[in-house]
């Protein structure tokens, strides 16, 4: 299964690291983050860094998307928060 991760903060980074260490049948397909420089620095620490892509591309590349961004970021990408 190809996993995409939205957000590389307190939740997204550990998720990516765990997938990168190896989970049978799971690959890290792509990530997206609002701070490209910080994202690239983190991705450089992974053994098999995925591409840093737009949200639309991440959805296209992934079987499952893990949304790990802040509410502020999510709203900035055009998402909605259920009330």
N, C-alpha and C positions, 0 to 999 in steps of 0.2 A: 504494500500500500504506500502510495506517495503522499507525504504530509507536507503541507504548507503552513508556515507560522507567520502570523501578523503581529508584529511588535517584538522587540528584542530587549525587554526590560527584565524585571524581577521574575517574571513567569516564563517569558519566551526564551531567554537564554538557557535556563536549566532544561527546558523541553528540548531545545536544539542539541544541547550537549549530550543528553541521554540518548537521543536518536543517533547522534554521530558516534557514540561509543558502541552502538550496535544493538538493535532489537530485531530479531529474526522477522523477515517479511516487511520491515518498515524502512523507508528511505526518506531523507529530508529533501524534498523536491525543490523548494524555493522559500525565500523569506521576503518580508517587506518591513520597512521601518521608516520613521520620519527623519531620523538623523543618519544620513548616509555614512559620514565619517566614523561615527561610533559603531554603526553596523558592520562596516568593513573591518574595523579593528577587531571586533568580536569574531567575525567569520574567519579571520586569519588564524584564530586559535583552534579551529576545528580541523580534524583530519581530512574530511571531505566536504569542504564548504559548498553550500548550495548557491545558486544565483540570487542576487538581490534584485528584485523585480517590482513592477507596479502591482497594485492590488488586483487589477483585472488579470494580469498575466499569472499571478500566483494562483488565482482561482482556476484558471485554465490548465495549469501544470499539476494541480493537486487532486488527489482522490478525496482528501479530508483536509479541512482548514482549521487550525487551532487559532482562535482569536485571543491574543494575549496583550492587546494594546490598552492604553488608558481610554477612558470615556472621551476625553478631549480629542485624542487622535482619531478614534473611531468616528466621531461626529465630523471631524475634518475630512475624512475619506468619504463622507456621504452616507454613513451608516445611520441607523436609527436605534434609539434606546426605548424598549417597551416600558410603558408606565404601569 
